[in-house]
Structures are given as C-alpha cells and as structure tokens.
C-alpha cells in the first residue's frame, strides 16, 4: 500500500483550568490569533462568566457550565458529524473505538408482553461463552424479574452484578432455561463469517474500528481454504471507523491503483493506493440506510473497480472525516476537518449517499437483501 503526502498530526496545547481550556481550544480551532472576531468571542465569554459569578443568585457548577458551553459551540456549527464529548463520554468513545465492550455482550429489544428478545450476541462475549443465542428472551437476572423493566434499567442491573449470576431465559419454543453468565470487559471482533450454500463465503463487518481489517483478511483466508467460489460482504448498519482499517482491507481486495482520496481545507489531496495483489472472485456488498462513512467507501471502491455489485438500500452519505482533539481535562472535540472521495473522486455527502446497483428493500421475514446477493452470484 502506498500513501502519497504526509498527514500532519495536530496537537492541542494543554491549559491549566477547565475554563481556560474552553477559551484556548476554541481560539485555536476557530479563530486566527489576534483577530477581532476571536477577541470579541473571548471577551463575551469572559463577561458571561463574570456576570454569573457576581450576580447569579444560585450556585454555579462550572464543570457543567464549561461542558455545556463547549457542546453548544460545536452544535452551532450545524455539522451532524462534529460533536463535543465530556471526559466520561470520551472514555466510552475510546473503548468503543478499540472494539472493547463491558457487560455480557448482548443487544436486546423489549417485547410488548415483557422481557427482552436477544437480537445479537457479541463475538468473544461472556454471553457467547455461556451459550446464549439470538432469539432467546431474557425474563430474569440474578433471580430478579425484569419483565417490567425498560432497556436502561436492564443494563444498569447487568452492570451492577458482582461476578457470575443466573440469567433466566425463554427459548424459541417458550421453554424456560437458566444459564450462568458474568459481566466483564472483553474484545469483540467486528468480523463474523461463514460458508453459505453453494460455496459462497459470507463476511459480516460490524464496524471498521480496531481489528476490522486483520480479522476480515483472516476470515477471507479461512473461507478460501474451504473452497469459496464467491463472496458476500455485509456492511449493513456499519457506522464506519478508522481510515487505516478501511485502507488495509481495500489494499488486500483491489488491484493496483487509487482506492481512497482525502481532501483538506486548502484542497490538497492525500491519495491512498493499493498494490497489485488482489482477490479474483465474484463479489457482492450489502448496504442499507445505516451504512455510512468507511463502510460506504468500502462498498463504493469495490463497485468503482467493478469488483463487486452493491445490493440493498441507499446508504447515508457521510463524506467527511473527523479528528478527535483531546482536551486537558479529559474531554474531547470530534471535528470534521477533511472531505473524503471515492477512487473516482465522488463526494458521497454531495451525492446523498451510495445508490446500490440492485435496490432491494428488506423484508419483514427472512433476508431479502442477502437472498438477492446470492441470486446475483449464482
């Protein structure tokens, strides 16, 4: 893989207090030093601070005030991809970006009649180790009935459990069963795979965070050893992730050429290229309306190189990259700083997303989009 041009690493100067952080960071980020707009901005913030200290009748929680002010500034940019994170929110964000999760590793949806249907069980999770399966229904936890709880209460109860506990379930036939499970922090691979009928490999990529490329390439090699003759990539509801993971995977799949372009504010391009080594197989990529960022560019690159048919529903259209600026108090700003373009230099934000080659709406029962991909590959 070749990368043309070097990427500058941006660093924010640490400041002594939370309020000073607010003032300094946004002076750096949005105004030129010495500019009249910057001076007016800082003066107004300082006036508001002094007014609150001198005149407000109640107590002032300056940590909350600072977080609210920071969030308000970023929200006012009117960019759905830029946002402010408190120190706690940023810690959670870093954990998710490493594909690290806490709890038992299930996603659930509430039933009208009470209880929670298990939708997914995370790879490498305590729930998977305990034999928990999608479709089962959680009705009790640690001996406590949960059928009248909402999802937030269930999560709070799970995270409060010390060590191992009993999870009361109903199977698909309504039979009661109980398994022993425990809360833990674990790495959950974003990649799952299997061989489908007709020697069609299936690789699901849940996100492009840490480990996505390595695990996808490993899945690819395993399926090739098993005699795979065609391949389906599933990036439906994939929210994207790290550019490095996307580039590494595209480099393995595509022939020599440009695979991704990043454009700065000044118009300077960074061009990412692949080498000649590639996969020679019929392929399809599944996308939907919740596919965005790196996942969209993954599908677009395979399509533009005529290596895969894109099947499903039109994607979101996120063609902007963000840099996370960590502040001295542990909070952070996730700020759009560059435009992303496909190999043919298409801006998916301006285009309004990626339109599939074969548009298929998802069915209430079964998986019409996967069925369409298998039909295409046959």
Buried (B, 14 or more C-beta within 10 A) or exposed (E): EEEEEEEEEEEBEEBEEBBBBBBBBBBBBBBEEEEEEBEEBBEEBEEEBEEEEEEEEEEEEEBEBBBEBBBEBBEEEEEEBBBBBBBEBBBEBBEBBEBBBBBBBBEBEBBEEEBBBBEBBBBBBBBBBBEBBEEBBBBBBBEEEBBEBEEEEBBEBBEEBEEEBBBBBBEEEEEEEEBEBBBBEBBBBBBBBEBBEEEBBBBBBBBBBBBBBBBBBBBBEBBBEEEBEBBBBBBBBBBBBBBBBBBBBBBBBBBEBBBBBBBBEEEEBBBBBBEEEBBEBBBBBBBBBBBBBBBBBBBBBBBBBEBBBBBBBBBBBBBBBBBEBBBBBBBBBBBBBBBBBBBEEBBBBEBEBBEBBBEBEBEEEEBBBBEBBBEBBE
